[in-house]
Amino acid sequence: MLRNNIRNENAIRILVKKLAESVMQPSSLARLKNVVDSTGASISRNTLTEYLTFLSDAYLILGISNFSDKLSSRESLKKRYFSDNGLLHIFLLDANTKLMENIVALTLIKQYGDEVYYYNRNMEDKTIEVIPLWKWLLSF
């Protein structure tokens, strides 16, 4: 909190809890801001982006972009995963499927780095993790 001069500790706590709840779903910046604002810990969009950057820089969360043609969708609608399953487990009640997806995502990110995406067409419930085909072929 001191390192990044975070003044609204309640807002970042709520943000981390919401990120833990939505490990399996893409979350937009607008949705995250609305959740934090609804608790009375109002923050600006810029502050939200800074908090997400702080969490990422501290290696608490990792983001996977949407494999989409639109730049706005790739940057604003990400699936975020926790870098530590034990820490994620603290925030969840019924955690089995979320912990499983989180560990699969972490494994893919570890193996393929920044070239891991998810594909979600029209925000339907059909989501798949995507890695470049040439990297998959080289793994054999």
C-alpha positions, 0 to 999 in steps of 0.5 A, a space after each residue: 500500500 505504501 509503495 504505490 501510495 494507495 489511498 483507498 485501501 477499501 477499494 483495492 480490497 474489494 477489487 481483489 475479492 471481485 477478481 477472485 470471484 470472477 476468475 473464470 469469466 472475462 471482466 471489463 473495466 466498466 464492470 469492475 468499476 461498477 462493483 467497486 463503486 456500488 460498495 461506496 468505495 468510489 474510484 475513477 477509471 484511471 485509478 482502477 487501471 492503476 490498481 490493476 497495474 499495481 496488482 500485476 506488477 506485484 505478480 498477484 494477478 495475470 491477464 489474458 486478452 481476448 483473441 479479437 479483432 477489436 483493440 478495445 476488446 483485447 485491452 479492456 475485456 480480460 480474464 484475470 488469474 491469480 498467480 497463487 492458487 493458495 491465495 485464490 482459495 482464501 477468497 472462494 467458497 466453492 472453489 474446485 472449478 475456479 482453482 482448476 481453470 486458474 492452474 491450467 491458465 497459469 501453466 499455459 502462461 508459463 509455457 507460452 508467455 504473452 501468446 496465450 489468449 482466450 476466445 469468447 464470441 459474443 460473450 456466450 458461455 463458450 470460451 476456450 483458451 488459445 495458444 498459437 498453433 505453431 508453438 503447439 506443433 513445436 511442443 511435440 
